[in-house]
Amino acid sequence: MENNSIELHNKLDSINKKYFIETYGCQMNVYDSELVATQLENSGFEKTENIEIADAIFLNTCAIRDKAEETVHNRLSNLHNLKKKKPGMILGVLGCMAQNLKNELLESKPFVDVILGPDSYRRIPELIQSRTQENNNIVDTKLSKFEVYEDLYPSRNEGINAWISIMRGCDKFCTFCIVPFTRGRERSSSIESIVEEAKKCVAEGFIEITLLGQNVNSYRTPEGAFPELLKEIAVIPGVKRIRYTSPHPQDIDDDLLQVMKDFDNICNHIHLPLQAGADRILKRMNRTYTKVEFLNLVDKIRKYMPDCSLSTDVIVGFPGETDDEFLETLDVIEKVEFNSAFMFKYSSRPGTKASEYTDQIDENIKQTRLESLILLQKEKTLIANKKLVGTVQEVIVEKESKKSEHQWAGRTNGNTWVVFDKSNESIKDIIKVLITDARGITLFGQREN
Ligand code: SF4
């Protein structure tokens, strides 16, 4: 009874107040922002796209590279000016940077009112309320062993694809990565709650589900692991496509590949982060596989699903990486012919093991390596796409093409964008498209009747 009246009081206080959330970084942050939006809306706040009129502004931040942090620092300095004009406005920093740099933020940006780590979002309504009353800084960055926000349903924007977070945290401790420190240990939502969420998404009109997790295929519960979960989602009526990201190569096993092969609505696409090609560097990164093991895994995936598309992540210039070791990375790119890749220069993250290595690589060398890697990968993407010319692909009509109002853009099962002329289809239709050309990273085609 008492709780109810506090809730009502909080809600009345927030009525007509507007919130604005800006999201940086990975898809997990996009999902978390949707969770925060639900929390704020349940407390009476309304969403606004106009930051100038917002009563509460949250930046959901990323700590994976120093550039991402710099962007947020600059953004906060700009918002300080807005706050000077509107002293009652609440400015909050959420996510990985809040977790990792709370002391620095408190010191250098004392005008920030709320600092919340990724496991503290459940407390947002209560914290905003006490901030309104007491005008003090509020910080909560305690990591939880259990929090998976199982009972909170995110406030999603309409669309084709709904993201569902199935596990949080990471236990792998790659030496370059800050995630195990900002997001804590691995924990999984129950199969039952994920199936319920997927059914709700279908009822709201989503036709594609992407399962999300820092280490998505480490998902495990007493009722089953990742392959069992995939099976349960695949049989939900109305789920036309299932994707998942990001897996760790170490946890891709026969059971998972068999389930992917068995169900047509599980997309034949695996994001397989390589990171580096040389064994010594992989060991220093604590990636738990060798170059040969990685290549064998690729062969195995292609045995199960010969047309499976593969994407990857690569870091160049990891501490101590020699020219020859970089060539080992290029060799893997050459051999695997990934469909696409996210490629980065190593960025030292204070607090990680790799940041303590004394043999950091010169920025210019990193840049040269990155450029040659991008050049090679571009060739490989084009080769992979050209192989599809002449084939008929199933495509979901997703949106109007950016280049022409007379054309649609949609993705293949393998996650490649296809542009084709409009006829009588509508968004969300699944149609067959004959691929007629491949340019850059895009396919072009025409509808097959
Ligand atoms: S698997 Fe490695 S790179 Fe991925 S989140 Fe965990 S520590 Fe970071």
Residues whose N, C-alpha, C, O or C-beta is under 5 A from the ligand:
A	BS01	SF4	C170 K172 F173 C174 C177 V179 Q214
